[in-house]
Amino acid sequence: MRYQISGKQIDIGDALQVHVKDSLGAAVQKYAERPTDAQVVFSRSGHEHVCEASVHLSTGLTASAKATDHEIYASFDKCCEKMEKQLRRYKRRLKDHHITRSEPVETFLGSSYILAGSEGTDDAEPDSLQPIIIAEMETQIPSLSVGEAVMQMELAGAPVLIFRNEGHDGLNVVYRREDGNVGWIDPR
């Protein structure tokens, strides 16, 4: 497995990198048969250290976790525990996913935009109804079944996932509802 371990305005030492590789490798290897690469980013938020980790599996699915603590090693250990818990929870489905899917998940490129938020809290009428685009990038849209999409959303810890439904090649959305259930949008 390839590792990309970095810090945002934090110097990452060799001992921490070895700890990350050993711990994350052992945790992921138990539950995922063929992890391909992992990205671990350390940063600071006030007085706490933040650790964000993403592990990409060979089938195209991604597991993500994030944790904070006062100590950098403890933040990674908490993040690794969350990752292991997610993979343990979905172990059976991940194994079934490998059996039913002989090839990796197919992805399609789409444009992703970041729009400027409303400026100020006054009730003034905006000059134009066209939003201001701050950034534009490409994103990948996976081709999944509905069950796989829900699993991918849960593994990534995302509130929403857009995917191409393998059943009819239409774009669908699954999202986490406020009541804790999962919503599914399937436009006709």
N, C-alpha and C positions, 0 to 999 in steps of 0.2 A: 504494500500500500504506500502511495506517495503522500507525504505530509507537507503542508505549507503552514508554518507556524510563524506568526508575526505579531507585532505589538504596535498599537497606535500611541505614539509618544511615550512608549515604554521600551526599555532595553530588555530583550529576552535572552537570558543566559543559556549556556550549553546544558547545565544541569536541568533546567526547566524543560528544555526541548527533549532531552532523553526521557524525563518523567512522562511527558505528554505522549511520546511515541510508544513507550512501554505500556502505560496504563490504557490509553485509548485503543491501541492495537489489540490488547488482551480482551478488553470489553467488547469490541466490535466483532472480533473473530469468533466469539462464542455463539453469536446469534446470526451473523450475516456470513454467507459462504464466500462471497467474492467482493469485498470492498475494494474500490479502485483508488480513491484518494480522499484525503481529509484536509479541511481548512480549519485552523484554530487561530482566533484573533483575541488578543488580550488588550484591554484598554482600562482607563480609569473613569469613574463617575463619582465626582466629589472625593470622598475619602475611601471609597470601595473599589476593588478590582473587579472588572467584568470579563468573563470568558464566554466567547461564542464559538461553537463548534458545529461544523457541517461535515457529514460523511456521505460520499456518493457511492452507491452500490453499482455493480456492473450492469444491472438490469435497467438503470436509469432512475431509480428511486433515490431520494435523498432524505437523510435523517438529520435533524438540527436540534440543538439544545443551547440554553443560555443560563448562566448563573453568576451571582455576585457574592463577594465576601470581602472581609477586611484584609485577608492574606491572599496573595496571588495563587499559591499552590492549592489552598482551600477552595478558591473559586473554580479552578480547573477540576478538582476532585468532585465538587457538586455538579458541575456541568457533565462530567463523565458519568456520574451516577444517573442523571436524568436521561442521557443518551442510552445507557444500558437498559434502563427501565422501559423506554419506548421500544427498543429493539426486542426486549424480552416479551413485552405485551403483544407485539406483532410477529413473533417468531414463526408461529404456525402459518400465518398468512404469507409471510415472506417466503417460507419454504414452498407453499402451494403456488405462489407467484412464480418461482423458479421452474416448477414442473410444468405449469400451463403455458408459460411464455418461454419459448426457446431462443428468441432473439431479444435484444435490448428494446426498451420503450422507445418508440419513434417520436421525435420531437419536430415541431415546426417553429419557425422564427416569427416573431411578432414585434411590433413597435411598442415601447413603453415610454410614457411621458411623465414628468414631474411638473405639476402645475403650481403656480404661485397661490398662496392662501389669500384670504381677504385681508386687505391692508387696513388696519385700524378696526375699531369696533363701532364707529359712528354709523348713523343710518343714511349716509350720503349715497346717492345713486351712482353706480359705477359708470365710467365713461363709455365702456364697451362691454358687451356680453361675451366677447372672446377672451378666454383665459390666457394668461401669460405663461408660456412654456419656459421653465427653468432649465430642464435637462431632457434629453432624448437618448434612449438606449434600446438595445435589442434584448428581448426576453425569449425564453423557450417555452412553447406550449406543448405538453406531452399528450400523446394519444393513449388513453387509458379507458378501462371500464369504470363504471360508477363506483364500485367497491374499491378498486385500486386508487381512484382519485381521493376517496375519503381517507384511505390508509395513508396516502402520500401527504394529504393536508395535515393529518394527525402527526405523522413522523416529522414533518417540517415545522410543526408548531405554528402554522400559518392560519390566519382567520378566514382566508378565502383562497380558492384554487380554481383557475380557469383551465379547462382541458378539452381536448377533442374526443368526443364520445366514440369509442371503437364500434359501437352498434350501428350508428348511422352517419358518422363523420361530421356531425354538427358540433359547434362549440357549446359547451355546458359550463356551469359554475356550481361548485359546492362551497358552502360557507358555514361558519359556526354561528348559530342563532343566539340571541341573548338568553333564551331559556335553557341553553346547554345542548340542545339538539342540533343536528346537522340539516341544513337546507340544501335543496338541489334545484337548480334552474335549468330547464330543458326547453329552449324556445322552439317553436314549430316553424 
